[in-house]
Amino acid sequence: MTESVEIAPGVCQLRLPMLAPPVVYEPDATVSVYLLRGRDGALLIDSGWNTEICRNSLSRQLAEMGIGWGDLKQVVYTHLHSDHFGFSGMFEGYGITRQAAHWRDVEHAHRRYDISGEDCWQQESLWLQSHGTPAEQAAALREVALTLDRIAWPAMPEMPLEGGEIIEFPPFQLQVLWTPGHSPGHICLYEPRLKVLFAGDHLVERGAAPVAFFNSYDEDHDPVAHYVDSVKSLMGLDVALVLPAHGRPFGGLPSRAREIVSQVERMQAMVLSVLDEQRSLTAFEVTVRIHDGDWNETLPVMKRAHILFAVARLQALRLEGRVEAIMNDGVVSFLRRSAEPKGLHQ
């Protein structure tokens, strides 16, 4: 597989390996970052994990293009998940201080990385148990969480973005579009001259982006609703090519966006169908029911992900008034509603 390719004038796609057990076992898994060759250097959109295999791949691909670390003038992150900004500390060490991300993701990353990986895991473990995950199953997810901590070398971007800005990097003009959902501060970058959309994890060629609810989110945060709204907000853009961080570039943005919205609606309906009007279920119980038959064979990283996805979907249904959340002895469960919304009960 070719690692780097020019996909538009002055725009190169660099594929970086994501092999990092127990998080990713597939040797062919990659994250795509994009390099823009400007008049006075290069701009990088996103980075990879801070692993040796990923660092070596990035260094080699840059060298093959004749680009040294001193040629990188700016890095813009679509969001601050570890596979997208894991090199931020390394970049800072090379003197690349012009690093930009949405302020909401910077705020959330501070909550995550201002404490140790073990302390972060202890908080997540208790939160998972509050959503019904048995203690022994939560403990099995510990190595996943600690590995995710180890494969990031974080330095918080010092150029906060709001959405609506234009990043001037001649001959490119990158319009910053705030597209929350996959993360609170996820952004896409639109280059109108090339009609190219750098989509990060917001849009993919097939399926919908994973939308999770993390224990550091506020109680009224609704990532599913934010995701649907921000997908719809892109439908009117004149886009010839969407460049995602995972998977292949693709066209047909309006129809793809409609497919994504429909898929999210189907996922919400599936979760609602699992719930009962007589007995409340925890997010863990909902997750196991959805994945009935293959849960025991599911890798720990995907078990964690499925629980986080279930909480996000249940949160959206609760805020819509379609389910009721019930707190009992520190554990939250959900009941499908058949009457007027009642909100969260203590």
Phi, psi and omega in degrees: 000129177293130184281320182232148181205142175276120186250352174202160182305116179081003182243119180244138174263125178247123180263123182248137183291146181244016180296116181199074177302145005268017181277310177227126180258340186287120181293340181266359181291137182222161167239136181262130170245159187234133181248129178253122177273106179266183181289332185236032179135203185231150175240136181247133175256110180074171177217189180247193176289155176273069174240157183299317182295324180287317178300315181297321180295315180297314180300316182294316182293321177296316181297320179297334178268003180076026183248125175259171181300327179291343178278344178280110184266335183202148174234131177241129182256130175292329175192169189252045166279154193299330179281357180247338177225025182297339180264006187301322178292322177295316178301316180299322178296333177272007177086012179271090186265345178277081179241131188234144174201164179293140185298332180293323177287326175298316179298316181292321179296325176298318179301324183280314191260358176278357175237165182290160177300321180293317178296320177298318180295319179300320177295316181294321181300314179297322180293318177300320178292329177292343176256022170093000180289122178303145185304320182291327178287322177298319181298329180290344181268356186302314184295328176298311182297318182289327176294318177301327177289320185288332185267022170235136173244081193278137165227123187291126178304134184262005177248091183285138177250154180246328191109133183102347178286163170240120177271111181275118175217076189312135006273012185267146170233112183259114177276126182272119180245117179285119184229071183292160179145289176298326169213160183298330182244026179299139175232153165249157181238125184247127177251102189292329180295318179271347184058044182245138177243117173276110196260354182055230178259009185286321182232140176226162184294325180228145179075191178243158178296145175293127180240114186244162172244120182260156184296342179274357179285153175289156186298331183263008180287137183231081184297330180294312179296320178298320181296312181299314181299318183284333171296315179298327184294342182267353188298331183273359181288144176274088186243125175269328185214128175261129182248098181275165177280339180228132181091188188270152170300153182207163175248194177067047185303311184303314181291323178296320179296319179296321178298319181296314180300316179297321180294319177298318178298322178293321179295321178295319179296323179295316178297318180297323181291335179285330183288160183241151176272351184253322183233127181285152181235144175281166177300324178296316180296320177298316181299313182295322178295319180296322183256031181304130177104334181231010184296316183295334180268355183286136179296148181306321181298323180281330174299313178301313182299315182298322178294316179296323177294318181297318179298319179298317181290320178293323177299316179297317179295324178294314182291336174281349182082015182270341174225160179248134177263133184236128178258126181218114180055040176080005180245132180266131172229167189231138182236130177293133186277145172233004180224200181290147178302142179241347179082193184274125180260145177260000000 
